[in-house]
């Protein structure tokens, strides 16, 4: 079985930050079987979804990665929905709406894919992906393909078992609620309106929330309180309407973003003695300054 891959792949246009360099090799599996084969043949390969919460170094990455963007099969049977890891959230929200199914309305404003959203337990507007989840099919480097129930996934705020173990989401099964199409659409419209008023438009390249909210507080509030809102570095800027967002407003690069993240992190730590934890992923390794910052931000 051969799976399509591209060598020396320029990833920039695929990332929601619209920045990133050349990746040594990128694989594009179309189903679970191909995915498993690639993982078996490339131990330790890194896996990404829609690259909507990922900052990739403008200096590229000297390794191989898997992108799940072509794993996009959806099955709807009554109120049961099964979606592959690469299915985009907004597309799935619209598809289930046509069937009069509620539970995914919040996804309409998320550019991410199901694999990443399950992994980080994406949530917004009083809905979370774990609310309707029944089971997840994952790949484990130790046990191969396994199926985990909702309880076994250890969901929490912006977290799941996948972040603490070597587990990669391949497919997820959900049980939604029957409602009228009009009710579902109204909720989706409400979610979109909220997003547009609280977050940068997708036309302004960004990666969503930069840091996780600390227990009982808001990362955005803390970053604003230390005077970081509106700061710029190179072509990147801490968004003036919400301090937990960084936008690529002037052809910025990955180091511009990391320098701003480092400023946000340092100022908050100095004022509150709280170490903010990044919500976005970073892929790089070729830039000395980026590596230094990542040791602080990602503790590695």
Buried (B, 14 or more C-beta within 10 A) or exposed (E): EEBEBEEEBEBBEBBBBBBBBBBEBBBBBBBBEBBBBBBEEBEEBBBBBBBBBBBBBBBBBEBBBBBBBBBBBBEBEEBEBBBBBBBBBBBBBBBBBEBBBBBBBBBBBBBBBBBBBBBBBBBBBEBBBBBBBEBBBBBBEEEEBBEBEBEEBBBEEBBBBBEEEEBBBBBBBBBBEEBEBEBBBEBBEBBBEBBEEEBBEBEBBBBBBBBBBBEEEBBBEBBBBBEBBEBBBBBBBBBEEBBBBBBBBEEBBBBBBBBBBBBBBBBBBEEBEBBBBBBBBBBBBBBEEBBEBBEBBEEE
